[in-house]
Amino acid sequence: MTKIIIADDHALLRAGIKTWIENHSSFKVDVEAGTYEDCVRLAQSFESGKRAAKDYMAIVDISFKNDGAGAAQEENCGFEIIQKFSALGIACVAFSSHDTGGFVERTMSAAIGAKGFVSKNADENILLAALNAVSEGHTYVQAELVSGLLETRDISQTFTKKERMVADALTIKKSNAQVAKELGLSEKTVLNYLSALYDKTGVSSKVEFLERLGRL
């Protein structure tokens, strides 16, 4: 029997998912993690050998918040949690209301490592289908999200090497001047690359661009 970890900072949602899974499948919800610190402690228990990663899968909310120290960002810490769990060999299914192509692309990338992606707007049976597929060693993306994922991948492939470098350095909190300094470019050059990137992705601002790429 595969054991399930539910990592979500909404207690009511965790309870609902647990009840539904255990009433409709042979999976057992063994751990609920409601804070970033819970997830860190849980990862440590796998690192110490108290739990075996091969026995577990995790359902992780991307929009996981962290109000304390220790995370790379204050919101969307689910990316970091998935990275931690995946590195330990725990197969992760992302379960999120952020379900644009960019978020799916980033979550399923080698850098993050999720094996499945399901929107929180989906029927519960879709989440169960994802768990079944991932437990059998497959990857799973909710059918309705595939076209957005493919579109994002197609757009990303049009980025030049330097455009990709600027895109990867961009964050909502980092100014263009900071990006320029980090990359050893002039601010004007960064602005030129951003203009090209915005044109290719059909957006007009940094916020829209980061949202499109699943990085906001």
N, C-alpha and C positions, 0 to 999 in steps of 0.2 A: 504493500500500500504506500503510495507516494504521499508524503506529508506536505501541507501547504503553509506558507508564511503569507500573511496579509499585512502589507506595509502601507498604511493609510492613516492620515491624522484626523479622520472623522470616525468617531467611535460607533455612531449609528450605522454608517455604511459598512464598517468592518463586521458588525454583528449581522447585518442583513446578508452580506456575501457569505459569511461562515455558515449561517443557517441554510441558505439555499444550496451551497455546494454539498454540505453533508447530507441534505435531504434528497439530492438528485444525483449523487455519484458515490464512488467508493473512496474518494479522496477525504483525508482527515485534516482539518485546520489545526495545526499543532501550535502555531505561534501567531500572536497579533502584536504588531509594532506600531505604536501610535505617535512616537516622537523620533526625531533624528537620532537622539541618544540611544533609544531602544534599538535602532538598527545597527548602530556602532557596536553596542554590547552584544547583539546577536551575532554579528560578523566575527567578533572576538571569540565567541563560543565555538564557532566552526574552526577558526584558526587554531584553537587549543585542542581540538579533537573531541570536544564534548558532544558535538553533533556531526553527522556525516553528510556532506553536501549531496551525495548521490541519492539520498533518501528524500530530498526536498525540492520543491519548486516555490517560487515567490510571485505573488501578485503585488505589483508596486504602482502606486499613484505618482505620476510625474510631478504633480503640483504639490508635492510634499513640502511643507514649510519647516524652516529651522530658525527659531528665534534666538538660539544661543550661538556660542563659538564652535568652530570645528568644521563647518561646511564651506564649500567653495562659493556658495551663493545663498541668499536669504530665502528665495523661493525656487520652485522647480528642483528641489534637492533629490527628487526621485531619480534624476539622471545619475547623480553621484552614488545613490544607494544601489541602483542597478549595476553600476560599474563595480562596486565593492562585492556584491553578491556573485556577479558573473565571474569575477576573478577567482572566487572561491570554488567555482564549479556548480553554483546554484542557478538553474535555468529560471529566467525571469519573464513574466508576462506583464507588459505595461498596461495599465488600466487607467485611462485618463480622459478628461473632458477636453484637453488640448489634443485634437485629433486631425489637425491639418497635415498635408503631405510632408511639410518640413519637420514636424514633430515626429512623425512616423519614421522618416528617413534618418533623423539623428538618433532616435531611440534604438533602431535596428542596426545601426552602423557598428562596425568592428570596435570603434572607440568606446561605445556605451555597452553594447553586447546583449540587448534583450533578444529573446527568442520568439516573442509574440507581442502583438499590439491589438488591443480592443478598446473601443470608445466606451465611455461611461453611459453614453446614450443608447448603447446596444442592448438587445435582449439578453437575459441571463444565459440563455442557451449558447450564445456566441462565446461568452467567456468560458463556458464549459468545453466547447469545441476547441478553443485555444489551449486549454489545460490538457485535454486529451492528446492533441497533436504534439505539443511540446513534450509531454511525458513519454511519447514514442520516439523522440529524437528529431522531430520536424520543427520547422518554423511556421508561424501562423500570423497573417495579417487579415483583419476583418475585411471581407470582400468589398464593402462600400468605401474603404480607405485606400484601396490599391491604386486607383486611377490618380489620386492626389500624390501618392508616393512616387509613381512613375513619372508624373509631370515634374515634380521637384528634382528627381534624378536627372531628367532630360535637361532641365534648366541649368543645374549645377555643372553638367558636362560642358556647357558653353563658356564657363569661366576660364580665363587664362590663368597661368600659374601665378602671376602677380595679383590678379583679381582675387583668386582663392586665398592668397596670403593675407590680403587686406580683410576679406570677409571673415577669415578665421580669427583675426586679431580684434575684430569689432565686438564691443559689448555695449549694453545700454548705459552703463556707468562710465565708460571710457570716452573721453573727448577725442575728436579727430586729431588734435595736436598730440595727444598721448599715443594714439595709434601710430602717427607719423614718427614720433621719437623712438618708439619700440621697434619699428621696422627699418629705421634709418632712412626715411623718406621725408620729403618736404610735405607740409600740410596741404599745399596746392595739389601735389601729386596724388595724395590720398583722396582728396575731394574729386579729382578726375576719375580715379578708379571707382569711387562710390557712385558717381553719376552713371558710369557704364554698368555697374552692378544693378542699380535701381532700374535702369532701362531694361535690362535682361530679365529681371524678375517682375516687372510691371508694377513697381511701387514708387513712392515719392518721398519716403522718409526712412530714417534709420530704424525707427520703431516698427514700421511695416516690413522692412527688410528682415529684421531679426525674427519677427513673427512668422514670416514666410518660410524662413529656414529652421523654424522650431527652436530658436535660441533666445526667446524673450522670457 
